[in-house]
Amino acid sequence: MKSIFTFFIGILFTASAFAVVPVNSAIQNETEKITVEQILAMTPASIEKQTGKKMNFVEKAQLKIAQKHIAKHAEATDLDQPIYIVLAIVGLGWLAMGLLDDWSGNNWIIALVLSLLLWLPGVIYSLVKMKDYY
């Protein structure tokens, strides 16, 4: 039982688990775009119906992991771009970066250190890194 549990945990945490389930080209033309809501609404049954192929356990797990990843990163940002720019100019670019990153990553720490050293490097860094958020 322990080996089966370890096997499934290993499958869920492998790098291939983050791959996106391929969509049949007959279903989606190059001109047609799929919205985030449509991706989040996909179920294994609907994909099996569209593609005509049965999904195995790993593909179903990949779909769910991809949907969770998309849902996490597709949420509306907490700050509008003009507010971000004002915070960056005032010297609080690290605060805006932290809020947008949910305080994970190094960007907000680097911006804080640069803002504490001198105001200008923190502003420049925050404005340069703005493209990562908008």
C-alpha positions in Angstrom: 0.0 0.0 0.0 2.9 2.3 0.9 4.5 1.8 -2.5 1.3 2.5 -4.4 0.8 5.7 -2.4 4.4 6.7 -3.1 3.9 6.0 -6.8 0.9 8.3 -7.1 2.6 11.0 -5.1 5.6 10.7 -7.4 3.4 11.0 -10.5 1.7 14.2 -9.1 5.0 15.9 -8.3 6.9 15.2 -11.5 7.7 17.9 -14.0 5.6 16.2 -16.6 2.5 16.7 -14.4 2.5 20.3 -15.2 2.2 19.7 -19.0 -1.0 20.9 -20.6 -3.3 18.4 -22.1 -3.1 18.7 -25.9 -6.2 19.9 -27.7 -7.1 18.3 -31.0 -6.5 20.7 -33.9 -9.9 19.8 -35.3 -11.5 21.2 -32.2 -9.5 24.5 -32.1 -8.6 26.4 -35.1 -5.6 28.8 -35.0 -8.0 31.7 -35.2 -10.2 30.5 -32.3 -9.2 31.4 -28.8 -10.1 29.6 -25.6 -10.9 31.7 -22.6 -9.7 31.1 -19.1 -13.3 30.3 -18.1 -13.6 27.6 -20.8 -10.3 26.0 -19.7 -11.4 26.0 -16.0 -14.8 24.5 -17.0 -13.2 21.6 -18.9 -13.8 18.2 -17.3 -12.1 14.9 -18.3 -15.5 13.7 -19.6 -15.9 16.7 -21.9 -12.3 16.4 -23.3 -12.9 12.6 -23.9 -16.1 13.5 -25.7 -14.4 16.2 -27.8 -11.3 14.2 -28.7 -12.8 10.7 -28.8 -9.9 9.3 -26.7 -10.1 8.1 -23.2 -7.9 9.9 -20.7 -5.8 7.9 -18.3 -5.2 8.8 -14.7 -2.0 10.8 -15.3 -3.7 12.9 -18.0 -6.6 13.6 -15.7 -4.2 14.6 -12.9 -2.3 16.8 -15.4 -5.6 18.5 -16.4 -6.5 19.3 -12.8 -3.0 20.6 -11.9 -3.0 22.8 -15.0 -6.4 24.1 -14.2 -5.3 25.0 -10.6 -2.2 26.7 -12.0 -4.2 28.7 -14.5 -6.8 29.6 -11.8 -4.1 30.8 -9.5 -2.4 33.0 -12.1 -5.5 34.1 -14.0 -7.0 36.0 -11.0 -7.3 39.7 -11.5 -4.4 41.6 -10.1 -4.9 43.5 -6.9 -3.4 46.7 -8.2 -4.1 48.6 -11.4 -1.1 49.6 -13.4 -1.4 53.4 -12.6 -1.5 52.6 -8.8 1.6 50.4 -9.3 3.5 53.2 -11.1 2.6 55.7 -8.3 3.7 53.3 -5.6 7.0 52.7 -7.5 7.7 56.4 -7.9 6.9 57.1 -4.2 9.4 54.4 -3.3 7.0 51.7 -2.4 7.5 49.6 -5.5 8.5 46.7 -3.3 5.1 46.8 -1.7 3.3 46.7 -5.0 5.5 43.8 -6.2 4.9 41.9 -2.9 1.2 42.3 -3.2 1.1 41.1 -6.8 3.4 38.2 -6.1 1.6 37.2 -2.9 4.9 37.8 -1.1 6.7 35.0 -2.9 9.8 35.3 -5.0 12.7 37.6 -4.8 11.6 40.6 -6.8 10.0 42.5 -3.8 13.0 41.8 -1.6 15.4 43.2 -4.2 13.2 46.2 -4.7 13.1 46.8 -0.9 16.8 46.6 -0.6 17.3 49.0 -3.6 14.7 51.4 -2.2 16.4 51.4 1.2 19.9 52.0 -0.3 18.7 54.9 -2.4 15.3 55.9 -3.8 16.2 56.0 -7.5 17.5 52.4 -7.9 14.4 51.0 -6.3 12.2 53.1 -8.6 14.1 52.0 -11.7 14.0 48.3 -10.7 10.3 48.5 -9.9 9.4 50.1 -13.2 11.6 47.7 -15.2 10.0 44.7 -13.5 6.5 46.1 -14.1 6.4 44.2 -17.4 6.3 40.9 -15.4 3.0 41.9 -13.8 1.1 43.7 -16.6 
